Every structure is written in C-alpha cells, then in structure tokens.
C-alpha cells in the first residue's frame, strides 16, 4: 500500500469528525526535503481553524503509526478554489465547471486550454473550448484544474 493511501486511512475519520472532507493526500520531495500534505474541503470553505484542528489531531496518529521512515514536514491545507481534479468522482462532481486543461504537448499552439468540463470517461477528458468540443486522451493531459472566473 502506498504511503498516501495509508495516511488517508489514518486521517479520514479525523477529517470527517472535524466536519471536512479529505480531498487529497500528497507526499512529495521539494529540493532536499519531503512534505506530507493533507488537502481539505468543506461546504463554505476550509479555514485556518479547520486546518489547525485536523493537524493537531492527525499528527500524533501519524507518529504512532509511523508510515514514513524518513523525516518530513507535515502540512494541512485547503484544497483551494483552483484545485486539481484527479479521481473520476472529482470530474463527476465538477461537470459543467470552468477548468484549465494542461497538456504535455501543445494543441493548436497552446499547452493550457481554458474550457468547460463536459465529460470524463476512462481518463479521457472532454471539454468545450469556445465553440469547439475536444476530447483529450489520458496520455495527452498533464493536469486538469478548476478555473475561477471573475
């Protein structure tokens, strides 16, 4: 089982008990340091008090379970308004929403395409960009993230 899956199992009940949803768990290397991040979501938005409460409750559980051998920094954050969509349920939840599709290779000269999410199936993402409906294969898409329009 991956570190992120183990941490999610440990954190999920605590996050729910604090009235939030566990959006994502990330374990990454940045420079010579490692970071374990929990991303939270909540109707009406996550605030600093939510992050602090979850952090204080999950930290001792992580110390006890010890799922990561090396040293790391533990952070609890809001998923943010322009969060990345990763799981099929994320795409389903935000169908019809404005997104930015980041591509590995340019499409019509652009690597970032502002669009509206219209479909998701087996990793293929269908969007409406202007008057064009485009379906990108999973291998073309680096990232899909929500886009806030003002």
BABA-381346 format. One record per residue (C-alpha): residue number from 1; residue in one letter; z, y, x. Coordinates in nm, 4 decimals, m for minus. Layout:
BEGIN
@n=NUM | res=A | z=Z | y=Y | x=X
...
//
This chain:
BEGIN
@n=1 | res=X | z=0.0000 | y=0.0000 | x=0.0000
@n=2 | res=X | z=m0.0884 | y=0.3466 | x=0.1300
@n=3 | res=X | z=0.1831 | y=0.5983 | x=0.2197
@n=4 | res=X | z=0.0669 | y=0.8310 | x=m0.0583
@n=5 | res=X | z=0.0968 | y=0.5511 | x=m0.3169
@n=6 | res=X | z=0.4485 | y=0.4610 | x=m0.2003
@n=7 | res=X | z=0.5562 | y=0.8260 | x=m0.2095
@n=8 | res=X | z=0.4023 | y=0.8711 | x=m0.5565
@n=9 | res=X | z=0.6070 | y=0.5763 | x=m0.6892
@n=10 | res=X | z=0.9241 | y=0.7257 | x=m0.5423
@n=11 | res=X | z=0.8546 | y=1.0821 | x=m0.6601
@n=12 | res=X | z=0.7016 | y=1.0262 | x=m1.0062
@n=13 | res=X | z=1.0273 | y=0.9638 | x=m1.2009
@n=14 | res=X | z=1.1949 | y=1.2657 | x=m1.0369
@n=15 | res=X | z=0.8958 | y=1.4904 | x=m1.1060
@n=16 | res=X | z=0.8892 | y=1.3823 | x=m1.4729
@n=17 | res=X | z=1.2662 | y=1.4310 | x=m1.5037
@n=18 | res=X | z=1.2079 | y=1.7901 | x=m1.3914
@n=19 | res=X | z=0.9510 | y=1.8479 | x=m1.6668
@n=20 | res=X | z=0.6472 | y=1.8351 | x=m1.4399
@n=21 | res=X | z=0.3501 | y=1.6100 | x=m1.3722
@n=22 | res=X | z=0.2706 | y=1.4722 | x=m1.0268
@n=23 | res=X | z=m0.0839 | y=1.5981 | x=m0.9716
@n=24 | res=X | z=m0.1382 | y=1.4624 | x=m0.6204
@n=25 | res=X | z=0.0275 | y=1.3344 | x=m0.3035
@n=26 | res=X | z=m0.1265 | y=1.4288 | x=0.0285
@n=27 | res=X | z=m0.0365 | y=1.3030 | x=0.3750
@n=28 | res=X | z=m0.2400 | y=1.4890 | x=0.6365
@n=29 | res=X | z=m0.2479 | y=1.5814 | x=1.0008
@n=30 | res=X | z=m0.2882 | y=1.9512 | x=1.0798
@n=31 | res=X | z=m0.3078 | y=2.0172 | x=1.4511
@n=32 | res=X | z=m0.0387 | y=1.8071 | x=1.6142
@n=33 | res=X | z=0.1837 | y=1.7980 | x=1.3041
@n=34 | res=X | z=0.1883 | y=1.5821 | x=0.9914
@n=35 | res=X | z=0.2516 | y=1.7088 | x=0.6400
@n=36 | res=X | z=0.3547 | y=1.5219 | x=0.3278
@n=37 | res=X | z=0.2803 | y=1.7338 | x=0.0217
@n=38 | res=X | z=0.3530 | y=1.6771 | x=m0.3442
@n=39 | res=X | z=0.1406 | y=1.8831 | x=m0.5830
@n=40 | res=X | z=0.2935 | y=1.9501 | x=m0.9242
@n=41 | res=X | z=0.1509 | y=2.0623 | x=m1.2555
@n=42 | res=X | z=0.3203 | y=2.1733 | x=m1.5756
@n=43 | res=X | z=0.2155 | y=2.3305 | x=m1.9038
@n=44 | res=X | z=0.2579 | y=2.7048 | x=m1.8492
@n=45 | res=X | z=0.2516 | y=2.6671 | x=m1.4703
@n=46 | res=X | z=0.4792 | y=2.5497 | x=m1.1902
@n=47 | res=X | z=0.7171 | y=2.7995 | x=m1.0320
@n=48 | res=X | z=0.9268 | y=2.8076 | x=m0.7143
@n=49 | res=X | z=1.2311 | y=2.6714 | x=m0.9009
@n=50 | res=X | z=1.0359 | y=2.3618 | x=m1.0079
@n=51 | res=X | z=0.9210 | y=2.3024 | x=m0.6507
@n=52 | res=X | z=1.2710 | y=2.3504 | x=m0.5114
@n=53 | res=X | z=1.4355 | y=2.1177 | x=m0.7673
@n=54 | res=X | z=1.1821 | y=1.8401 | x=m0.7022
@n=55 | res=X | z=1.2040 | y=1.8870 | x=m0.3259
@n=56 | res=X | z=1.5848 | y=1.8628 | x=m0.3247
@n=57 | res=X | z=1.5794 | y=1.5509 | x=m0.5426
@n=58 | res=X | z=1.2922 | y=1.3649 | x=m0.3683
@n=59 | res=X | z=1.3864 | y=1.4421 | x=m0.0061
@n=60 | res=X | z=1.6929 | y=1.2095 | x=0.0070
@n=61 | res=X | z=1.4954 | y=0.9344 | x=m0.1693
@n=62 | res=X | z=1.2259 | y=0.9581 | x=0.0998
@n=63 | res=X | z=1.4926 | y=0.9472 | x=0.3722
@n=64 | res=X | z=1.6353 | y=0.6311 | x=0.2153
@n=65 | res=X | z=1.3005 | y=0.4553 | x=0.1585
@n=66 | res=X | z=1.1637 | y=0.5746 | x=0.4951
@n=67 | res=X | z=0.7929 | y=0.5157 | x=0.4104
@n=68 | res=X | z=0.6669 | y=0.7171 | x=0.7097
@n=69 | res=X | z=0.7526 | y=0.6166 | x=1.0663
@n=70 | res=X | z=0.6611 | y=0.9410 | x=1.2457
@n=71 | res=X | z=0.8134 | y=1.2837 | x=1.1853
@n=72 | res=X | z=0.6522 | y=1.5054 | x=0.9214
@n=73 | res=X | z=0.7036 | y=1.8239 | x=0.7217
@n=74 | res=X | z=0.7743 | y=1.7743 | x=0.3510
@n=75 | res=X | z=0.6398 | y=2.0322 | x=0.1061
@n=76 | res=X | z=0.6339 | y=2.0543 | x=m0.2728
@n=77 | res=X | z=0.3742 | y=2.2921 | x=m0.4187
@n=78 | res=X | z=0.1926 | y=2.3875 | x=m0.7357
@n=79 | res=X | z=m0.1449 | y=2.2177 | x=m0.7845
@n=80 | res=X | z=m0.2843 | y=2.5698 | x=m0.8270
@n=81 | res=X | z=m0.5443 | y=2.7125 | x=m1.0602
@n=82 | res=X | z=m0.8362 | y=2.6102 | x=m0.8388
@n=83 | res=X | z=m0.7177 | y=2.2547 | x=m0.7788
@n=84 | res=X | z=m0.9405 | y=1.9732 | x=m0.6618
@n=85 | res=X | z=m1.0439 | y=1.7138 | x=m0.9200
@n=86 | res=X | z=m1.0082 | y=1.3643 | x=m0.7749
@n=87 | res=X | z=m0.9362 | y=1.0984 | x=m1.0370
@n=88 | res=X | z=m1.1518 | y=1.0121 | x=m1.3402
@n=89 | res=X | z=m0.8652 | y=1.1395 | x=m1.5603
@n=90 | res=X | z=m0.8851 | y=1.4805 | x=m1.3847
@n=91 | res=X | z=m1.2548 | y=1.5092 | x=m1.4690
@n=92 | res=X | z=m1.1911 | y=1.3952 | x=m1.8266
@n=93 | res=X | z=m0.9112 | y=1.6482 | x=m1.8739
@n=94 | res=X | z=m1.1193 | y=1.9415 | x=m1.7490
@n=95 | res=X | z=m1.4562 | y=1.8532 | x=m1.9065
@n=96 | res=X | z=m1.6343 | y=2.1775 | x=m2.0027
@n=97 | res=X | z=m1.4381 | y=2.3815 | x=m1.7469
@n=98 | res=X | z=m1.5868 | y=2.6044 | x=m1.4762
@n=99 | res=X | z=m1.5963 | y=2.4233 | x=m1.1410
@n=100 | res=X | z=m1.7283 | y=2.4664 | x=m0.7907
@n=101 | res=X | z=m1.9117 | y=2.1654 | x=m0.6501
@n=102 | res=X | z=m1.9079 | y=2.1493 | x=m0.2698
@n=103 | res=X | z=m2.1841 | y=1.9373 | x=m0.1226
@n=104 | res=X | z=m2.2323 | y=1.7693 | x=0.2129
@n=105 | res=X | z=m2.5952 | y=1.8886 | x=0.2249
@n=106 | res=X | z=m2.7466 | y=2.1956 | x=0.0569
@n=107 | res=X | z=m2.9062 | y=2.1703 | x=m0.2876
@n=108 | res=X | z=m3.1626 | y=2.4476 | x=m0.3450
@n=109 | res=X | z=m3.0236 | y=2.6157 | x=m0.0323
@n=110 | res=X | z=m2.6582 | y=2.6105 | x=m0.1494
@n=111 | res=X | z=m2.3673 | y=2.3920 | x=m0.0383
@n=112 | res=X | z=m2.1313 | y=2.5388 | x=m0.3013
@n=113 | res=X | z=m2.2532 | y=2.5457 | x=m0.6587
@n=114 | res=X | z=m2.0670 | y=2.7313 | x=m0.9337
@n=115 | res=X | z=m2.1154 | y=2.5356 | x=m1.2557
@n=116 | res=X | z=m1.9585 | y=2.3950 | x=m1.5713
@n=117 | res=X | z=m1.8404 | y=2.0330 | x=m1.5681
@n=118 | res=X | z=m2.0441 | y=1.8303 | x=m1.8202
@n=119 | res=X | z=m1.9958 | y=1.4680 | x=m1.7181
@n=120 | res=X | z=m1.8362 | y=1.2185 | x=m1.4823
@n=121 | res=X | z=m1.9175 | y=0.8505 | x=m1.4502
@n=122 | res=X | z=m1.8558 | y=0.6111 | x=m1.1587
@n=123 | res=X | z=m1.8256 | y=0.9002 | x=m0.9130
@n=124 | res=X | z=m2.1393 | y=1.0788 | x=m1.0352
@n=125 | res=X | z=m2.0718 | y=1.4385 | x=m1.1392
@n=126 | res=X | z=m2.2906 | y=1.6134 | x=m1.3959
@n=127 | res=X | z=m2.2747 | y=1.9917 | x=m1.4137
@n=128 | res=X | z=m2.4564 | y=2.2757 | x=m1.5811
@n=129 | res=X | z=m2.5530 | y=2.5417 | x=m1.3288
@n=130 | res=X | z=m2.7231 | y=2.8301 | x=m1.5040
@n=131 | res=X | z=m2.9872 | y=2.6697 | x=m1.7277
@n=132 | res=X | z=m3.0130 | y=2.3550 | x=m1.5140
@n=133 | res=X | z=m2.8211 | y=2.0300 | x=m1.5718
@n=134 | res=X | z=m2.7715 | y=1.8430 | x=m1.2441
@n=135 | res=X | z=m2.6150 | y=1.5059 | x=m1.1690
@n=136 | res=X | z=m2.4856 | y=1.4587 | x=m0.8151
@n=137 | res=X | z=m2.4211 | y=1.1163 | x=m0.6704
@n=138 | res=X | z=m2.0758 | y=1.0490 | x=m0.5260
@n=139 | res=X | z=m2.2274 | y=1.0405 | x=m0.1738
@n=140 | res=X | z=m2.3531 | y=1.3999 | x=m0.2133
@n=141 | res=X | z=m2.0245 | y=1.5547 | x=m0.3267
@n=142 | res=X | z=m1.7603 | y=1.6619 | x=m0.0769
@n=143 | res=X | z=m1.5287 | y=1.8198 | x=m0.3360
@n=144 | res=X | z=m1.5119 | y=1.9374 | x=m0.6973
@n=145 | res=X | z=m1.2564 | y=2.2040 | x=m0.7707
@n=146 | res=X | z=m1.1709 | y=2.4096 | x=m1.0764
@n=147 | res=X | z=m1.3029 | y=2.7647 | x=m1.0643
@n=148 | res=X | z=m1.1163 | y=3.0589 | x=m1.2137
@n=149 | res=X | z=m1.3355 | y=3.3194 | x=m1.3787
@n=150 | res=X | z=m1.2011 | y=3.6704 | x=m1.4264
//
